[in-house]
Amino acid sequence: MKENNLLLEKYCVQLAAVDRRLPLTVSTYRREIAFFLDYINENGIALAKADVQDLTSYFGYRKKTGNIGSRTTAKAISCLRSFFYYVMKEGIRVDNPAVLLETPKKKLYVPQSFDREIVDALLAKINCEGPLGLRDRALFELIYSSGLRISEAVGVNVRDIDFNEKLIKIKGKGGKERFVIFGREAEVWLKEYLEKSRPVLADGGGRGPALFVNRYGKRISRKGIWKNYRNYAAEAGTSSRVHALRHSFATGLLKGGADLRTVQVLLGHSDLATTQIYTHVNTDLLAENHKKYFPDLKKHDLKSRRLSKPHLEDK
């Protein structure tokens, strides 16, 4: 219904202008709420009359058709709760049915990560003879070298790079800025890209500030990065996602002896608890160190010892 669509747009304006939510957050809310509005429109359910049973049926439909997991379900419930509060504020209804939904418990998510050899083999699948291939090699080397989120890599501008200090200024979640370090390998490919590839691509659509641009000279999109990485990963024989490069960066630091606090700062996590998830992927190293430094109990088998009877004078 047209009224619902207009209401959604007004709500998104409030998120951006009043609540000061980031564009990516607004986009997520718009998408999730649009899914729900499409569902009730198709099933003849009025927004003012939708109850908790309708919402439960909606999520059942999402699970059947979209393989929606617990994390996405929790996010969608949060979006609907916020939207229905806005609907109440607009005087369309007096209650919020979404507050009656139980938020699913988040399952322990163990991120997929690779050793440097596997990452090298994957990146070697990129054909760097053309400007787009050279761009992708520099992009993915940087993501791996600095542990960037995809949105962070998209947002980097040319002026944010300091080759002398090997630092890049990053705008992370919540608009928080931080400086990240990049390594020698990423430096080589970045310089190659800036010298040979970006000038060619930028001429296709103007000379904007973006570091990584598409074939039209515009800032590359997250979807474009996902799609390109998926193709390279398939050629390398893995079904991994591009976020695995960030995870590999984090686990590589821990294996090298870095403390969690250091990894937290480099990844831009606001809470150390978020960083602790990477300790779950390092069990092989823990087992190796346990075996190396902890005494082998077989050498001290207590069952093989004979306990002598105490002498009477010892009593």
C-alpha positions in Angstrom: 0.0 0.0 0.0 1.2 3.5 -0.9 0.5 4.8 2.7 2.8 2.2 4.2 5.6 3.1 1.8 5.3 6.8 2.6 5.3 5.9 6.3 8.5 3.9 5.8 10.2 6.8 4.1 9.2 9.2 6.8 10.6 6.8 9.4 13.9 6.5 7.5 14.1 10.3 7.4 13.8 10.4 11.1 16.4 7.7 11.6 18.9 9.7 9.5 18.0 13.3 10.4 16.9 13.1 14.0 18.4 9.9 15.4 21.6 10.4 13.4 21.9 6.8 12.3 24.5 6.0 9.7 23.4 5.5 6.1 24.3 1.8 6.3 22.1 1.4 9.4 19.2 3.3 7.7 19.5 1.0 4.7 19.3 -2.1 6.9 16.2 -0.8 8.7 14.5 0.2 5.4 15.2 -3.2 3.9 14.0 -5.3 6.8 10.8 -3.2 7.3 10.1 -3.2 3.6 10.1 -7.0 3.7 7.5 -7.0 6.4 5.3 -4.4 4.7 5.4 -6.4 1.5 4.3 -9.5 3.4 1.3 -7.9 5.2 0.2 -6.2 1.9 0.3 -9.5 0.1 -1.7 -11.2 2.8 -4.3 -8.3 3.3 -3.2 -7.5 6.8 -3.6 -3.8 7.9 -0.6 -2.3 9.6 -2.9 -1.0 12.3 -4.3 -4.4 13.0 -1.1 -6.6 12.7 -0.7 -8.7 15.9 2.0 -10.9 17.3 0.6 -13.9 15.5 0.9 -12.1 12.2 4.6 -11.3 13.1 5.2 -14.9 14.1 3.8 -16.1 10.8 5.9 -13.5 8.9 9.1 -14.9 10.4 8.0 -18.4 9.7 7.6 -17.4 6.1 11.0 -15.8 6.1 12.6 -19.0 7.3 10.9 -21.1 4.7 11.8 -18.8 1.8 15.1 -17.1 2.8 17.0 -19.4 5.2 17.0 -16.6 7.8 19.3 -17.3 10.7 19.2 -16.3 14.4 21.4 -13.3 13.9 19.3 -11.9 11.1 16.1 -12.7 12.9 17.3 -10.8 16.0 18.2 -7.8 13.8 14.8 -7.9 12.0 12.9 -8.0 15.3 14.9 -5.0 16.6 14.0 -3.1 13.4 10.3 -3.9 13.7 10.2 -2.9 17.3 11.7 0.5 16.5 9.3 0.9 13.5 6.2 0.1 15.5 7.2 2.6 18.1 7.3 5.2 15.3 3.9 3.9 14.1 2.5 4.5 17.6 4.0 8.0 17.7 2.2 8.7 14.4 -1.1 7.8 16.1 -1.8 4.8 13.8 -1.9 2.3 16.7 -1.6 2.3 20.5 0.5 -0.9 21.0 3.7 -2.4 19.7 3.3 -6.1 18.9 7.0 -6.6 18.1 7.8 -6.3 21.8 6.0 -9.6 22.4 8.4 -11.4 20.1 11.2 -13.4 21.8 14.6 -12.5 20.4 16.5 -15.7 19.5 19.7 -16.4 21.4 22.7 -15.8 19.2 24.7 -18.9 18.4 28.4 -18.9 19.0 29.8 -17.8 15.7 33.3 -19.1 15.0 34.7 -17.1 12.0 36.4 -18.9 9.1 40.1 -18.0 8.8 43.1 -19.1 6.7 46.8 -19.3 7.1 49.0 -16.9 5.0 49.8 -19.7 2.5 46.1 -20.2 1.7 45.5 -16.5 1.4 48.5 -16.2 -1.0 47.1 -19.0 -3.1 43.7 -17.4 -3.3 45.0 -13.9 -4.2 47.3 -15.5 -6.8 44.1 -16.4 -8.7 43.6 -12.7 -9.5 44.7 -11.7 -13.0 46.6 -8.5 -12.5 47.2 -7.7 -16.2 44.2 -5.4 -16.4 43.2 -2.4 -14.3 40.3 -4.2 -12.5 42.4 -7.2 -11.6 45.2 -4.9 -10.2 42.6 -3.0 -8.2 41.2 -6.2 -6.7 44.7 -7.5 -5.7 45.5 -4.2 -4.0 42.0 -4.1 -2.3 42.1 -7.7 -0.9 45.8 -7.4 0.1 44.8 -4.3 2.1 41.8 -5.9 3.7 44.0 -8.8 4.8 47.0 -6.7 5.8 44.9 -4.3 8.0 41.9 -6.4 9.0 39.4 -4.0 7.4 35.7 -4.4 7.3 34.3 -4.3 3.7 32.5 -1.0 4.4 35.8 0.4 5.8 37.7 -0.5 2.6 34.9 1.0 0.5 35.1 4.3 2.4 38.9 4.8 2.2 40.0 7.9 0.2 43.3 8.4 -1.5 44.2 11.2 0.9 43.7 8.8 3.9 46.9 6.8 3.0 50.3 7.7 4.6 52.9 5.6 2.8 55.7 7.1 4.9 54.2 5.8 8.2 52.4 2.9 6.5 49.1 4.0 8.0 45.6 4.5 6.7 42.8 6.5 8.4 39.7 4.5 8.7 36.1 5.4 9.5 34.6 2.4 11.3 31.3 1.6 12.9 29.5 4.5 14.5 31.6 7.0 12.5 34.6 6.3 14.8 38.0 7.0 13.2 41.1 5.0 13.8 44.5 4.5 12.1 45.5 1.1 10.9 48.8 -0.3 9.8 49.4 -2.0 6.5 52.3 -4.3 5.6 54.9 -4.4 2.8 52.9 -6.6 0.5 49.9 -4.3 0.6 52.1 -1.3 0.1 53.6 -2.8 -3.1 50.2 -3.5 -4.6 48.7 -0.2 -3.5 51.4 1.8 -5.2 51.1 -0.4 -8.3 47.4 0.2 -8.4 47.7 4.0 -7.8 50.3 4.3 -10.5 48.9 2.1 -13.2 45.3 1.2 -12.6 43.4 3.9 -10.8 44.2 6.7 -13.3 42.7 4.5 -16.0 39.6 3.7 -14.1 39.1 7.2 -12.6 39.1 8.8 -16.1 35.9 6.8 -16.8 33.8 8.9 -14.4 35.7 11.8 -13.0 38.4 12.1 -10.4 36.7 11.6 -7.1 38.4 11.1 -3.7 37.7 7.3 -3.5 40.7 5.0 -3.3 39.0 2.0 -4.9 36.8 2.8 -7.9 34.8 0.7 -10.3 35.1 0.5 -14.1 33.1 3.8 -14.3 35.4 5.7 -12.0 32.9 5.7 -9.1 33.5 4.4 -5.6 33.4 0.6 -5.6 30.4 -0.9 -3.8 30.3 -3.6 -1.2 28.2 -5.8 -3.5 30.9 -5.4 -6.1 33.6 -6.5 -3.7 31.6 -9.5 -2.5 30.9 -10.6 -6.0 34.5 -10.4 -7.2 35.9 -12.1 -4.1 33.3 -15.0 -4.5 34.6 -15.6 -8.0 38.3 -15.7 -6.9 37.4 -17.9 -4.0 35.6 -20.4 -6.3 38.7 -20.5 -8.5 40.8 -21.3 -5.5 38.5 -24.1 -4.4 36.9 -22.4 -1.4 33.5 -21.2 -0.6 34.7 -18.5 1.8 33.5 -15.0 2.0 35.6 -11.9 1.8 35.2 -11.3 5.6 37.5 -14.4 6.0 40.4 -12.1 5.2 39.7 -9.9 8.2 39.3 -13.0 10.4 42.6 -14.4 9.1 44.3 -11.1 10.0 43.0 -11.4 13.6 43.8 -15.0 14.1 47.2 -14.5 12.5 48.0 -11.8 15.1 46.9 -14.1 18.0 49.0 -17.0 16.7 52.0 -14.6 16.5 51.6 -13.7 20.1 49.6 -10.5 20.0 47.3 -9.8 23.0 43.6 -9.4 22.7 43.7 -5.7 23.5 46.0 -5.0 20.6 43.8 -7.0 18.2 40.7 -5.2 19.6 42.3 -1.8 18.7 43.4 -2.8 15.3 40.0 -4.3 14.4 38.1 -1.3 15.7 36.0 -3.3 18.2 34.4 -1.2 20.9 34.0 -4.1 23.2 36.7 -6.6 24.0 34.1 -9.4 24.2 33.7 -9.1 20.5 37.4 -9.7 19.9 37.3 -12.8 22.2 35.5 -14.8 19.6 38.9 -15.2 17.8 40.2 -17.2 20.8 37.9 -20.0 19.7 39.6 -20.5 16.4 43.0 -20.8 17.9 42.6 -24.2 19.6 45.2 -25.9 17.6 47.9 -23.5 18.8 46.6 -24.0 22.4 46.9 -27.7 22.1 50.3 -27.5 20.7 51.6 -25.2 23.5 49.8 -27.4 26.1 51.7 -30.5 24.8 54.9 -28.5 24.6 54.9 -26.9 28.1 52.7 -29.2 30.3 54.3 -32.3 31.7 53.3 -35.6 30.1 51.4 -37.5 32.8 52.6 -40.8 31.4 56.0 -40.0 32.6 54.6 -39.5 36.1 52.1 -42.4 36.2 51.0 -42.5 39.8 49.6 -46.0 39.4 53.1 -47.4 38.9 54.3 -46.0 42.2 54.4 -48.2 45.3 53.5 -46.5 48.5 55.5 -47.8 51.4 53.9 -48.5 54.7 54.6 -45.9 57.3 57.1 -46.9 60.1 55.7 -47.1 63.6 58.1 -44.3 64.7 56.6 -42.0 62.1 53.2 -42.2 63.7 
